Amino acid sequence: MIVMPAVDQDTIANRARIAADFRKFLPAESVIESERARQVYESDALSAYRQPPLVVVLPETVEQVALIMRYCQTHSIKIVPRGGGTSLSGGSLPLADGVLLAMGKFNRILEIDEANRCAVVQPGVTNLGISTAVAHLGLYYAPDPSSQLACSIGGNVAENSGGIHCLKYGLTTNNILGIQMVLIDGSVVRLGGKHLDAGGYDLLGLMTGSEGLLGMVTEVTVRLLAKPATARAMLIGLPSMEQAGACVGAVLSAGIIPAGMELLDQISVQAIEKYAKIGYPLDVAAMMIVELDGTAAEVDYLVGRVEQIASSHGASYFRKSSTEEERIAFWYGRKAAFAALGQLAPDYYCMDGSVPRHSLPQVLARMKELADHYGLLVANVFHAGDGNLHPLILFDATYPDQLERAETLGAEILKLCVDVGGVLTGEHGVGMEKRDLMTYQFTPIELSQQTRLKCAFDPQNLLNPGKVFPELSRCAEFGKEHFHQGQPQKFPELERF
């Protein structure tokens, strides 16, 4: 069970003063302090946990972000970054004694550079908004989380988001070229740019997936790709999830890299079909969605190869998209899965772990055993091609013990991922949700090194404290040993920064 940190009553008593100070350099409407208005921001997509923030600020310029950061550092006030609020790991869960820095007003596309196949955007631009803006040029932005209609590019950078097409085209880290960010002291720095690679340490890679612990992203340069000449999707029905998992491995072992390869169990397929009426098969135990893209001749050949491989693994149902509209419809059903499963239970807990592909059959079988043990229904919808699992644990929060059982089952699933050589998260981040499981994957030495890096950027532990690292005071404890009179010592490995 997630326990929120104790509230500093003195800080809360100073809410009016802090809000008044912010209004000295922010428009009045960009500072939110009333109880009712703050409740809008009390949760992200991990909605089982709610906590209104101390104050909400909505800056519009980089200069305003810098002033907010500098003010909070001077007064030792915690900051929680927020993008679209779609985090499923509690990454933007507010703190009662912290400022919520919401980037929703940073919503402009600053430049589309067709010649260099890139775009410069503000972090509040939605993921889908980028592809929509460049569609007329025959270009698109490859990462496509299911929440792409609402999730922001800044949040994608914070969590290193993936999506359906990440198997072939990579995660966020593979599709951004540069960022502008504001450090806790108000300094504005740039990492990377329009060029392919930057010299020195890979600080851009460090920031991607840093979950708001190191700085505030205020601008992102994204890579744009040309739309493939041909793309076709296939629906493949199989008699068991285990056989489907084996089929996934066989396709990839054959040297075929689909643009996307998803796996859904019967529970999910039936719920989606009832909700979206795509024409999914209702009598199969597992369904794969496989998309192949490239030239027409290449796609025709690969579709035939995948069909052969699936047949050898017991597949009994095949349907291939014949038009672009039909291909989009196949994927619409997959992207509507979370909404569709709301028909089965009033609440669900969406997990996120990654496993080696060869262990998929073993993991799926063990997950079924765990679900039966805890008496909860689990629907499986995940990125099978890269082993990124998204089990949805269905429960009813009006029964007090069901949330606790769902959390315990979720923790067991994540431990299972680590046990087979996987990791705790694929694209949702650690946030609050997986924080206390970090010691299961990492040794104390590894966690100490990660904390050391956090302290180099944020010695007072003001940026998104309580997230990712299991010991809330770890940064402060580290600081006693490695910081002198509030000033960070130079670490040899970071001197160039």
C-alpha distance (Angstrom), angle and dihedral (degrees) to the residues before:
residue distance angle dihedral
M1 . . .
I2 3.80 . .
V3 3.79 112.1 .
M4 3.80 117.3 -160.9
P5 3.82 115.7 -131.8
A6 3.79 119.5 -102.2
V7 3.79 116.1 -82.1
D8 3.78 119.3 -115.5
Q9 3.81 101.3 -132.7
D10 3.79 93.2 -165.0
T11 3.79 90.9 57.5
I12 3.79 92.1 48.8
A13 3.79 89.8 50.8
N14 3.80 87.8 56.5
R15 3.84 93.6 54.8
A16 3.81 93.5 109.8
R17 3.80 92.5 49.3
I18 3.80 93.1 48.4
A19 3.81 91.8 47.9
A20 3.80 90.4 48.8
D21 3.80 90.5 51.7
F22 3.80 91.1 51.3
R23 3.80 90.9 51.6
K24 3.80 88.5 61.7
F25 3.80 89.2 74.4
L26 3.82 103.6 15.4
P27 3.81 129.6 63.9
A28 3.80 110.5 -96.6
E29 3.81 92.4 -116.1
S30 3.81 90.0 55.3
V31 3.81 92.5 65.5
I32 3.80 115.7 72.4
E33 3.78 119.8 -168.7
S34 3.83 108.1 144.3
E35 3.79 115.4 110.1
R36 3.79 94.7 -124.3
A37 3.81 94.7 48.4
R38 3.82 92.7 47.0
Q39 3.79 90.9 55.3
V40 3.80 88.9 70.3
Y41 3.80 87.0 69.5
E42 3.80 99.2 40.4
S43 3.81 95.7 109.4
D44 3.78 144.2 20.3
A45 3.82 124.6 -149.9
L46 3.82 90.5 -60.9
S47 3.79 84.2 78.2
A48 3.82 97.5 170.3
Y49 3.82 86.5 84.8
R50 3.78 123.9 57.3
Q51 3.78 133.7 178.6
P52 3.82 125.5 159.5
P53 3.82 111.3 -133.0
L54 3.79 124.6 -119.7
V55 3.81 92.3 -115.7
V56 3.81 133.7 -13.1
V57 3.80 120.9 -140.1
L58 3.80 125.7 -170.4
P59 3.80 109.1 -166.8
E60 3.81 122.0 -166.9
T61 3.82 102.3 -165.1
V62 3.79 137.8 44.2
E63 3.81 88.6 -118.6
Q64 3.80 90.3 58.1
V65 3.81 91.3 50.0
A66 3.80 89.5 51.3
L67 3.82 91.8 50.7
I68 3.81 91.6 49.1
M69 3.80 91.9 50.4
R70 3.78 93.3 46.6
Y71 3.82 92.0 47.8
C72 3.80 92.5 50.3
Q73 3.79 92.2 48.4
T74 3.80 91.9 49.4
H75 3.81 91.9 50.4
S76 3.84 96.6 35.6
I77 3.81 93.2 -119.2
K78 3.80 119.7 158.7
I79 3.81 120.3 -120.2
V80 3.79 127.5 -152.6
P81 3.84 114.5 -168.1
R82 3.81 119.0 -142.2
G83 3.79 131.4 -170.2
G84 3.80 121.2 168.1
G85 3.80 92.3 -23.2
T86 3.83 92.0 -121.2
S87 3.83 96.6 122.8
L88 3.81 111.1 136.2
S89 3.81 94.5 -164.8
G90 3.80 100.0 57.4
G91 3.79 90.5 -103.3
S92 3.82 92.4 146.3
L93 3.80 96.9 34.7
P94 3.83 104.4 140.3
L95 3.79 127.9 -123.5
A96 3.79 122.3 -131.1
D97 3.81 89.4 -132.4
G98 3.79 96.8 38.5
V99 3.80 138.2 85.8
L100 3.80 115.4 -116.9
L101 3.80 107.5 -140.0
A102 3.81 104.2 -158.6
M103 3.80 117.4 -167.6
G104 3.80 98.9 -164.7
K105 3.82 93.7 119.4
F106 3.81 91.2 59.0
N107 3.80 89.3 83.0
R108 3.81 106.4 130.5
I109 3.79 131.9 111.0
L110 3.80 101.1 -134.4
E111 3.80 100.7 -170.2
I112 3.79 140.7 -0.5
D113 3.80 109.5 -156.8
E114 3.79 105.4 -169.1
A115 3.80 94.5 175.9
N116 3.81 92.6 56.3
R117 3.82 93.8 36.2
C118 3.79 94.5 -124.8
A119 3.79 142.3 105.4
V120 3.80 132.2 -150.7
V121 3.79 111.7 -140.0
Q122 3.77 139.7 170.2
P123 3.83 116.5 -112.4
G124 3.82 94.9 -110.6
V125 3.82 92.9 63.0
T126 3.80 110.1 110.5
N127 3.76 120.5 -114.9
L128 3.80 92.8 -118.8
G129 3.81 90.6 44.5
I130 3.81 90.6 69.4
S131 3.81 94.6 55.0
T132 3.80 91.0 44.0
A133 3.81 91.4 52.9
V134 3.82 93.9 53.0
A135 3.82 100.2 34.7
H136 3.82 92.0 101.8
L137 3.81 88.2 61.8
G138 3.79 92.9 54.0
L139 3.81 90.1 -109.7
Y140 3.80 135.1 118.4
Y141 3.81 143.4 177.2
A142 3.81 108.1 -109.1
P143 3.84 107.2 -147.6
D144 3.81 108.0 85.1
P145 3.83 116.2 177.0
S146 3.80 114.8 -170.5
S147 3.81 87.3 -110.2
Q148 3.82 91.9 53.9
L149 3.80 91.9 124.4
A150 3.81 89.8 64.3
C151 3.81 110.1 15.9
S152 3.80 116.8 97.4
I153 3.78 127.8 -129.6
G154 3.81 90.5 -122.5
G155 3.79 89.9 57.4
N156 3.81 89.3 46.6
V157 3.80 88.8 56.6
A158 3.81 91.8 47.0
E159 3.82 92.9 52.5
N160 3.83 99.6 29.1
S161 3.80 88.7 -124.4
G162 3.78 122.3 -155.3
G163 3.76 128.4 -178.6
I164 3.76 142.4 -177.9
H165 3.80 96.1 -45.0
C166 3.81 97.9 43.5
L167 3.82 92.3 102.4
K168 3.82 92.5 74.8
Y169 3.79 102.8 17.6
G170 3.79 103.4 36.2
L171 3.79 138.6 -127.8
T172 3.79 127.8 -65.8
T173 3.81 90.9 -77.9
N174 3.82 89.6 61.1
N175 3.80 93.2 49.7
I176 3.79 106.4 47.2
L177 3.79 125.3 80.1
G178 3.78 103.8 -174.1
I179 3.79 147.3 -8.3
Q180 3.77 139.6 -157.9
M181 3.80 113.4 -141.1
V182 3.78 140.7 177.9
L183 3.81 118.5 -134.4
I184 3.80 124.2 -144.0
D185 3.82 91.9 -95.8
G186 3.82 91.8 55.1
S187 3.80 95.9 -101.6
V188 3.80 114.5 146.8
V189 3.81 115.7 -143.5
R190 3.80 137.1 172.4
L191 3.77 125.5 -140.6
G192 3.79 119.2 -166.8
G193 3.80 121.6 -21.7
K194 3.78 138.5 -162.5
H195 3.78 92.0 -39.2
L196 3.77 120.4 97.0
D197 3.79 98.4 -115.0
A198 3.80 138.8 6.9
G199 3.79 127.0 -139.6
G200 3.79 125.0 -115.9
Y201 3.76 126.4 23.2
D202 3.79 118.3 0.8
L203 3.80 95.4 -112.9
L204 3.81 90.6 153.2
G205 3.79 88.5 59.5
L206 3.79 89.2 47.1
M207 3.79 92.6 54.4
T208 3.80 93.4 47.3
G209 3.78 104.2 87.9
S210 3.82 95.1 10.1
E211 3.83 91.2 125.8
G212 3.80 96.6 -137.7
L213 3.80 94.1 -59.5
L214 3.81 97.7 116.9
G215 3.80 108.6 36.0
M216 3.81 147.2 -38.6
V217 3.81 117.9 -81.1
T218 3.82 110.9 -139.2
E219 3.81 101.7 170.1
V220 3.81 135.9 20.5
T221 3.80 130.9 -163.2
V222 3.80 107.8 -152.6
R223 3.79 130.4 -164.9
L224 3.82 115.8 -119.5
L225 3.79 123.8 -151.9
A226 3.79 131.9 -156.4
K227 3.78 113.9 -109.8
P228 3.81 110.3 -106.8
A229 3.79 117.1 -105.6
T230 3.79 91.6 -121.8
A231 3.80 134.1 14.4
R232 3.80 126.3 178.6
A233 3.79 129.4 178.3
M234 3.80 127.5 -153.0
L235 3.79 131.6 -156.8
I236 3.81 110.8 -149.0
G237 3.80 122.7 -174.1
L238 3.82 120.4 -155.6
P239 3.82 133.9 -176.2
S240 3.83 96.9 -119.9
M241 3.79 141.9 13.0
E242 3.79 89.4 -121.1
Q243 3.82 91.8 57.0
A244 3.78 89.7 46.1
G245 3.80 90.3 52.4
A246 3.79 90.2 51.1
C247 3.81 89.9 48.5
V248 3.80 90.4 55.4
G249 3.78 90.7 55.9
A250 3.79 92.4 46.1
V251 3.81 93.4 53.3
L252 3.79 92.1 52.3
S253 3.81 93.2 42.4
A254 3.80 87.2 57.4
G255 3.81 88.5 63.4
I256 3.80 94.5 -106.7
I257 3.81 115.3 137.4
P258 3.80 108.9 -168.3
A259 3.78 119.2 -157.8
G260 3.79 86.1 -123.1
M261 3.79 136.3 0.2
E262 3.80 118.9 -175.1
L263 3.79 131.5 176.7
L264 3.82 125.9 -153.5
D265 3.80 129.3 -180.0
Q266 3.81 124.9 -134.8
I267 3.79 93.6 -96.4
S268 3.79 90.8 57.5
V269 3.80 95.5 41.6
Q270 3.80 93.1 52.6
A271 3.81 93.5 45.9
I272 3.82 92.2 48.3
E273 3.79 93.0 48.3
K274 3.79 91.8 50.7
Y275 3.80 89.8 48.9
A276 3.82 103.0 39.5
K277 3.85 104.7 17.9
I278 3.81 94.7 -141.8
G279 3.79 96.5 151.7
Y280 3.81 97.2 -103.2
P281 3.85 114.0 166.8
L282 3.80 110.9 -101.2
D283 3.81 99.4 -164.3
V284 3.82 100.6 60.7
A285 3.79 124.1 96.8
A286 3.80 92.4 -143.1
M287 3.78 135.7 14.8
M288 3.78 129.3 -160.3
I289 3.78 124.9 -159.0
V290 3.80 109.5 -156.1
E291 3.78 123.5 -178.5
L292 3.80 123.3 -166.2
D293 3.80 122.5 -170.4
G294 3.79 138.9 -179.5
T295 3.79 132.2 77.8
A296 3.81 117.3 -6.5
A297 3.82 93.0 -109.6
E298 3.81 92.3 48.4
V299 3.80 92.8 48.6
D300 3.81 93.4 48.7
Y301 3.80 90.6 51.9
L302 3.83 94.4 46.7
V303 3.79 93.3 47.4
G304 3.80 88.5 56.1
R305 3.83 92.3 47.7
V306 3.80 92.9 50.0
E307 3.82 90.3 48.8
Q308 3.81 90.4 52.9
I309 3.81 92.6 49.4
A310 3.80 92.9 46.5
S311 3.81 91.4 49.1
S312 3.80 89.7 54.4
H313 3.83 87.8 55.8
G314 3.80 94.0 53.8
A315 3.80 100.8 -92.3
S316 3.80 111.2 165.9
Y317 3.80 102.4 175.8
F318 3.79 129.5 58.8
R319 3.78 130.5 172.5
K320 3.80 124.1 168.3
S321 3.78 126.1 -162.6
S322 3.79 112.0 -112.0
T323 3.81 97.7 -175.6
E324 3.80 136.4 33.4
E325 3.81 89.2 -113.4
E326 3.80 90.8 56.0
R327 3.82 91.7 48.6
I328 3.80 90.6 51.9
A329 3.81 90.0 47.8
F330 3.82 91.3 54.6
W331 3.81 89.1 55.1
Y332 3.79 94.1 41.5
G333 3.77 88.7 64.1
R334 3.80 91.8 52.1
K335 3.79 92.7 47.6
A336 3.82 90.4 49.2
A337 3.81 92.0 54.1
F338 3.80 97.2 104.7
A339 3.80 92.3 50.3
A340 3.80 91.7 44.5
L341 3.80 93.5 53.1
G342 3.80 88.6 58.3
Q343 3.81 84.8 80.8
L344 3.82 90.4 68.7
A345 3.79 101.5 49.6
P346 3.80 137.1 3.6
D347 3.82 91.8 -121.3
Y348 3.77 138.7 28.8
Y349 3.78 135.9 -175.7
C350 3.82 111.7 -142.8
M351 3.79 112.3 -149.9
D352 3.81 128.0 -159.8
G353 3.77 124.1 -162.1
S354 3.80 135.8 138.9
V355 3.80 129.7 -136.4
P356 3.82 136.1 178.5
R357 3.80 107.2 -87.3
H358 3.80 93.7 -122.7
S359 3.82 89.5 62.0
L360 3.82 95.2 55.5
P361 3.84 95.8 102.0
Q362 3.81 91.9 48.3
V363 3.82 93.3 46.5
L364 3.81 94.2 47.1
A365 3.80 91.7 51.1
R366 3.81 92.6 48.3
M367 3.82 92.1 47.2
K368 3.80 89.0 56.6
E369 3.81 89.9 53.0
L370 3.80 91.6 49.4
A371 3.81 92.8 48.6
D372 3.80 90.7 51.8
H373 3.80 90.7 48.3
Y374 3.81 93.0 54.2
G375 3.80 93.8 40.4
L376 3.80 95.3 -123.7
L377 3.78 132.1 124.3
V378 3.82 116.3 -118.5
A379 3.80 122.2 -163.4
N380 3.80 116.5 -161.0
V381 3.81 120.8 -144.2
F382 3.77 114.7 153.5
H383 3.79 151.6 143.0
A384 3.78 96.2 -94.9
G385 3.79 95.9 179.4
D386 3.80 94.5 67.5
G387 3.81 97.2 28.1
N388 3.81 94.1 -110.9
L389 3.82 106.1 152.0
H390 3.80 123.3 -156.4
P391 3.82 106.0 -177.8
L392 3.80 111.5 178.8
I393 3.80 112.2 -147.5
L394 3.81 108.4 -153.1
F395 3.80 118.8 -148.3
D396 3.79 145.5 143.6
A397 3.81 114.1 -115.2
T398 3.83 91.6 -160.6
Y399 3.81 85.1 77.7
P400 3.82 103.3 70.7
D401 3.80 96.2 -146.5
Q402 3.81 96.7 50.7
L403 3.81 96.5 72.5
E404 3.80 89.7 49.5
R405 3.81 90.8 48.7
A406 3.81 90.4 47.8
E407 3.81 91.0 52.1
T408 3.80 92.2 47.7
L409 3.79 91.8 48.4
G410 3.81 89.8 47.5
A411 3.79 91.0 52.8
E412 3.81 90.5 50.0
I413 3.81 90.6 52.0
L414 3.80 91.8 50.6
K415 3.80 91.5 48.1
L416 3.79 87.7 51.1
C417 3.81 89.1 55.1
V418 3.81 90.8 54.0
D419 3.82 92.5 44.0
V420 3.81 92.1 59.5
G421 3.81 92.6 48.5
G422 3.79 99.5 -88.2
V423 3.79 134.0 116.1
L424 3.80 138.7 -109.7
T425 3.78 96.8 -109.2
G426 3.76 139.8 23.2
E427 3.79 103.2 -177.6
H428 3.82 111.8 -25.3
G429 3.79 95.3 75.6
V430 3.80 130.9 -134.6
G431 3.80 100.0 -88.7
M432 3.79 113.6 145.8
E433 3.80 94.7 -41.6
K434 3.81 99.6 68.9
R435 3.78 99.1 21.4
D436 3.79 95.9 107.5
L437 3.81 91.6 47.9
M438 3.81 93.1 59.3
T439 3.82 89.6 93.0
Y440 3.80 88.4 58.7
Q441 3.81 91.9 61.0
F442 3.82 102.2 29.1
T443 3.79 132.6 50.4
P444 3.84 120.7 -127.4
I445 3.80 88.9 -104.5
E446 3.80 92.1 53.4
L447 3.79 92.2 48.0
S448 3.80 90.5 47.4
Q449 3.80 90.7 54.4
Q450 3.80 91.4 49.3
T451 3.78 90.6 49.3
R452 3.80 90.5 48.4
L453 3.80 89.6 58.5
K454 3.80 91.1 47.3
C455 3.80 89.5 53.4
A456 3.80 92.3 51.6
F457 3.81 88.7 63.1
D458 3.81 99.7 31.4
P459 3.82 112.5 22.3
Q460 3.83 94.4 173.5
N461 3.82 93.2 50.5
L462 3.80 92.7 -125.6
L463 3.82 99.7 137.4
N464 3.82 112.0 89.1
P465 3.81 94.2 -33.4
G466 3.78 117.7 -165.8
K467 3.79 92.7 34.5
V468 3.82 127.1 110.9
F469 3.82 98.3 -7.0
P470 3.83 117.0 79.9
E471 3.82 95.4 -143.5
L472 3.80 109.2 66.1
S473 3.80 93.8 -161.9
R474 3.79 95.7 42.8
C475 3.80 95.5 107.0
A476 3.81 92.1 50.8
E477 3.81 91.0 47.8
F478 3.77 90.8 50.0
G479 3.78 89.8 48.8
K480 3.80 91.8 59.9
E481 3.78 89.3 63.0
H482 3.79 101.5 37.2
F483 3.81 107.2 29.3
H484 3.76 126.9 70.6
Q485 3.82 122.4 -154.6
G486 3.81 91.6 -19.4
Q487 3.82 93.6 -55.3
P488 3.81 119.9 113.2
Q489 3.76 116.4 -121.4
K490 3.79 115.8 -127.6
F491 3.78 112.5 -95.1
P492 3.83 109.9 -148.6
E493 3.80 92.2 -134.1
L494 3.82 91.5 53.7
E495 3.79 101.1 40.3
R496 3.79 92.6 105.1
F497 3.79 89.9 56.2
